[in-house]
């Protein structure tokens, strides 16, 4: 009953935005804006910009798995960043990605979840139902020009589930890796833009 009572407050349609000067205005009382899905990505971007302003030309900034890699690590050697296998039981590497002047963010159901009734539920909430996500998509990694965008897209695609996430990644031209949990392990979808990079 509590979830049903707040569902009418959920959604960007309840916000009015303005570009100049930048502002958001709530259209309904009780609406709360939670920017936690982009906070780490934004912080990575801000720290990276600060380093550039201070003359640091080669850096790798990481906060909680959200990463920005500037230039190459050394001439001809890009930064190499791991994408974790979305396993509940262990920490292992699924892929290693070479990053240069790019950001990477991952959203998943395997580190931040809650158990109930013998099942694991993702911390990501479906805004349509107010309930924890219940689909096979275990992890979404997005590579973008900045970490705020990568973080936002990774979270959004994770919330959509595999089918809608695939379509959105293709339509928006995103560099995305989706890892789906199956009975036999994992299955991957690599977006066309990532496959071409």
C-alpha positions as CSV (number, residue, x, y, z in Angstrom):
1,X,0.0,0.0,0.0
2,X,2.9,2.3,0.8
3,X,4.5,1.7,-2.6
4,X,1.3,2.2,-4.4
5,X,0.7,5.5,-2.7
6,X,4.0,7.0,-3.9
7,X,4.0,5.6,-7.5
8,X,2.1,8.7,-8.9
9,X,5.1,10.8,-7.7
10,X,7.6,8.7,-9.8
11,X,8.8,9.9,-13.2
12,X,10.4,12.8,-15.0
13,X,7.0,14.0,-16.2
14,X,6.6,15.3,-12.7
15,X,9.5,17.7,-13.2
16,X,9.7,20.9,-15.2
17,X,13.2,21.7,-16.5
18,X,14.8,24.9,-17.7
19,X,18.1,25.3,-19.5
20,X,18.8,29.1,-18.8
21,X,19.4,29.5,-16.0
22,X,19.4,25.8,-15.3
23,X,16.6,24.8,-12.9
24,X,14.3,22.0,-12.0
25,X,10.8,22.5,-10.5
26,X,8.6,19.9,-9.0
27,X,5.1,19.6,-10.5
28,X,3.7,17.6,-7.6
29,X,4.2,18.0,-3.8
30,X,6.1,15.2,-2.2
31,X,8.3,14.5,-5.2
32,X,11.9,13.8,-4.3
33,X,14.8,13.8,-6.8
34,X,17.5,11.2,-6.2
35,X,20.7,11.6,-8.2
36,X,22.5,8.6,-6.6
37,X,22.5,6.7,-9.9
38,X,24.8,9.3,-11.4
39,X,26.6,10.6,-8.3
40,X,29.7,8.4,-8.6
41,X,30.0,9.1,-12.3
42,X,29.7,12.9,-11.8
43,X,32.3,12.8,-9.0
44,X,34.7,10.9,-11.3
45,X,34.2,13.6,-14.0
46,X,34.8,16.4,-11.5
47,X,38.0,14.9,-10.2
48,X,39.2,14.2,-13.7
49,X,38.5,17.8,-14.7
50,X,40.3,19.1,-11.6
51,X,43.4,16.9,-12.5
52,X,43.4,18.4,-16.0
53,X,43.2,21.9,-14.7
54,X,46.3,21.2,-12.6
55,X,48.2,19.9,-15.6
56,X,47.9,16.2,-15.0
57,X,47.6,14.7,-18.5
58,X,47.6,11.0,-17.6
59,X,45.3,9.7,-15.0
60,X,42.8,6.9,-14.2
61,X,40.1,8.0,-11.8
62,X,37.8,5.4,-10.2
63,X,35.1,5.6,-7.6
64,X,33.1,2.5,-6.8
65,X,33.7,0.9,-10.1
66,X,33.0,4.0,-12.2
67,X,36.1,5.0,-14.2
68,X,37.5,7.7,-16.4
69,X,40.8,7.1,-18.2
70,X,42.6,10.1,-19.7
71,X,45.1,9.8,-22.5
72,X,47.1,6.6,-22.6
73,X,48.8,5.2,-19.5
74,X,52.2,5.6,-21.2
75,X,52.9,6.3,-24.8
76,X,51.2,3.6,-26.8
77,X,49.8,1.8,-23.7
78,X,46.1,2.5,-23.0
79,X,44.7,2.0,-19.5
80,X,43.3,-1.5,-19.0
81,X,40.2,-1.8,-16.9
82,X,38.4,-4.9,-15.8
83,X,34.7,-5.6,-16.1
84,X,33.7,-7.9,-13.2
85,X,31.9,-11.2,-13.8
86,X,28.4,-10.6,-12.2
87,X,28.7,-13.5,-9.8
88,X,27.2,-13.6,-6.3
89,X,29.8,-16.0,-5.0
90,X,33.2,-14.7,-6.2
91,X,35.0,-11.8,-7.7
92,X,36.4,-12.6,-11.1
93,X,37.1,-10.8,-14.4
94,X,34.7,-11.2,-17.3
95,X,36.6,-8.9,-19.7
96,X,39.4,-6.4,-19.7
97,X,38.8,-3.2,-21.7
98,X,41.4,-0.7,-23.1
99,X,40.3,2.8,-22.2
100,X,41.7,6.1,-23.5
101,X,39.9,9.4,-23.1
102,X,36.8,7.5,-22.2
103,X,34.6,6.7,-19.2
104,X,33.2,3.3,-18.2
105,X,30.4,2.5,-15.7
106,X,28.7,-0.7,-14.7
107,X,25.4,-1.4,-13.0
108,X,24.5,-4.8,-11.8
109,X,22.5,-6.9,-9.4
110,X,25.4,-8.9,-7.9
111,X,27.0,-6.6,-5.3
112,X,24.1,-4.6,-4.0
113,X,21.0,-6.8,-3.4
114,X,18.7,-7.9,-0.6
115,X,17.6,-11.5,0.2
116,X,13.9,-12.2,0.8
117,X,12.0,-15.5,0.7
118,X,15.0,-17.5,-0.5
119,X,15.6,-15.1,-3.5
120,X,18.0,-12.3,-4.2
121,X,16.5,-9.0,-5.3
122,X,18.3,-6.2,-7.1
123,X,18.7,-2.8,-5.4
124,X,17.5,-1.3,-8.7
125,X,13.8,-0.4,-8.5
126,X,11.4,-0.7,-11.5
127,X,9.9,2.8,-11.6
128,X,6.7,1.4,-13.2
129,X,6.0,-1.0,-10.3
130,X,8.0,0.3,-7.3
131,X,9.3,-3.2,-6.9
132,X,12.9,-4.6,-7.2
133,X,13.9,-5.6,-10.7
134,X,13.2,-9.2,-11.5
135,X,14.8,-10.1,-14.8
136,X,17.8,-12.0,-16.0
137,X,20.0,-9.0,-16.8
138,X,22.9,-9.3,-14.3
139,X,25.2,-6.5,-15.4
140,X,25.3,-3.6,-17.8
141,X,28.6,-1.8,-18.7
142,X,28.5,1.4,-20.8
143,X,31.5,3.3,-22.2
144,X,31.0,7.0,-23.0
145,X,32.8,10.3,-23.3
146,X,32.1,11.2,-19.7
147,X,31.3,9.1,-16.6
148,X,28.1,10.9,-15.7
149,X,26.5,9.7,-19.0
150,X,28.1,6.2,-18.7
151,X,26.7,5.9,-15.1
152,X,23.2,7.2,-16.1
153,X,23.0,4.9,-19.1
154,X,24.2,1.8,-17.2
155,X,21.6,2.3,-14.5
156,X,18.8,3.0,-17.0
157,X,19.6,0.0,-19.2
158,X,19.8,-2.2,-16.1
159,X,16.3,-1.0,-15.1
160,X,14.9,-1.8,-18.5
161,X,15.8,-5.5,-18.6
162,X,17.5,-7.3,-21.4
163,X,15.1,-6.8,-24.3
164,X,14.4,-3.1,-23.9
165,X,18.0,-2.5,-22.9
166,X,19.3,-4.0,-26.2
167,X,16.8,-2.0,-28.2
168,X,17.7,1.2,-26.4
169,X,21.5,0.7,-26.7
170,X,21.1,0.1,-30.4
171,X,18.7,3.1,-31.0
172,X,20.9,5.5,-28.9
173,X,24.2,4.3,-30.4
174,X,25.6,3.3,-27.0
175,X,28.8,1.4,-26.4
176,X,27.2,-1.2,-24.1
177,X,27.9,-4.7,-22.8
178,X,24.9,-6.6,-21.3
179,X,25.6,-9.7,-19.3
180,X,22.5,-12.0,-18.8
181,X,22.3,-14.6,-16.1
182,X,21.2,-18.0,-17.4
183,X,20.8,-21.5,-15.9
184,X,24.1,-22.4,-17.5
185,X,26.1,-19.3,-16.5
186,X,26.1,-16.1,-18.5
187,X,25.2,-14.9,-22.0
188,X,26.4,-11.6,-23.4
189,X,25.1,-8.9,-25.8
190,X,27.6,-6.5,-27.3
191,X,26.0,-3.4,-28.8
192,X,26.8,-2.7,-32.5
193,X,28.7,0.5,-31.6
194,X,30.9,-1.3,-29.0
195,X,31.5,-4.2,-31.4
196,X,32.7,-1.7,-34.0
197,X,35.0,0.1,-31.7
